[in-house]
Amino acid sequence: MKSYTEYLWFNTSKKREFINITDKVEASLRKSRISEGFCLVNAMHITASVFINDNEKGLHSDFEKWLEEYMPHEPLSRYRHNLTGEDNADAHLKRTIMGREVIIAVTKGELDFGPWEQVFYGEFDGCRKKKVIVKIIGE
């Protein structure tokens, strides 16, 4: 069994953003030379997410609207976490809903996706440097 690890770094210009990282994960898989196994992609920050879904702008807009309706950024006083001097309680909640990681099967040297599936980095408290780990294990 072999393993390969790579870190992807993000520093978004917006507080909230969805970024398709499928090509970056596929590049990591090629570098790993693993043809059968699993690929873990994990947001290593508590206000960011990694998830799999369709690469369709309307859906991403729906995510943004839905998340903001149920966990609005303001008023800041809505959240006890913000009493600590932070202003990102909503980002923590959004990350919990969207997920911290995905595991993708690797088959014949490719990410073994279903139709339309892509990997996304979800940023909920941006404008600072954060990392994502890509860990591939297999033969």
N, C-alpha and C positions, 0 to 999 in steps of 0.2 A: 504494500500500500504506500502511495506517495501522497504528499500534501504540498499545497502551494498557497502562499498568502500574499496579498497585495492590498495596499491602502489607497483609497480614492479620497481626494480632498475637495471640499466645496466651500465657497465663500460667496453666497448669493448677494445680489444687489437689492433684493426685495426681502421684506420680513417673511412673506409666505410665497412659496414657489414649488412647483412640481417639475422635476427634471428627468427626462428619459435617460437612463444610464445603461440600457441594454447593450449598446455597442462597447462600453467600457468593460462590462462584465464578460462579454464575449471575447474581448481582447485579453483579459486575464486568463480566461479558459485556454485560449490558444497558447499563451506563454507557459501555462502549467503542463502542457503535453499530456494531460489526463483525458482518457477517452471514455471511461466508465466510472461513475461515482456520483458525488453530490457537490453542489456549490451553495455555500452559505453567503448571503449578502446581508450585512448588519449595520444599521446606523448606530454609531458609537457615541451618540449624544442624546440626552434625554428630551430634547425638543425637536428631534428630526426623526424621520421614518423611512423605511424601505417597504415597498409594496408592489404587487403585481396586478396589473389591470390593462385595459385597452388604452392605446395611444390616440385618444380622440379628445379634441379641445373642449367640446361641449360637456363631456363627462368630467373633465378636470374642473371646468367652471362649476358644474353641479357639486363636485366634492367641496370646492371652496365655499360655495353658498351654504351647503348643508352644514359643514363644520362651523362656519361663522354663526349660523342660526342657533345651533345647539351649544356652542362654546364661544360666545363672542369675546373679542379681545377687551372691549369696554362695556360697561364701566369697570375699571380696574378694581374698585372696591368690592366687586361681586365675589372675588376669590380671596380666601384666607392666605394662600401662598403669597399673594402680592403684599400682604402686611409686613413681610420680611424686607421690603424694599425692592423686590423684583417686580417686573411688569409682564411676566410671561406665563402665568398660570394656565392660560388658555392653550398655550403651545404644548405644555406637558400633557394636557388632556387630549389634544388633537393627535399627538404622537401615539398615545395609548390606543385610541380608536383605529388609527391607520396602521399600526403595527411597527415593531422595531426591526424585523428581519424576515427574510424569505429563504427557503431552501428549494433549490431547483435540481431536478435529476439531470445528470450528464449522460448522454447516450451517443455512442459513436463520435465522440469529440465535440458534440453540440449541446447547447442548452435545450432540454426536452420540454418545450412549451406546448400548451394547448393553443387552439386558434386565437389569434389576436393578442395573446399575452406578451407583455413587455414589463421590464423592471424599471421602477421609478424611485427616485429620491424625493421625499417630501420634506420641505423645510417650513417650519412654523415659527421660528424665532431667528431669522437670518441676519445677514450683514456682519457675520464673523466666521472665522475658519472652523470647519467641522470635518470629521472623517468618517468614512465607511470602510469596513473591512470586507474583503472578498476572500473567502477561505474555501479552497477546492480540495477534496479528498477523494482518492480512488486509484485506479490503475491506468 
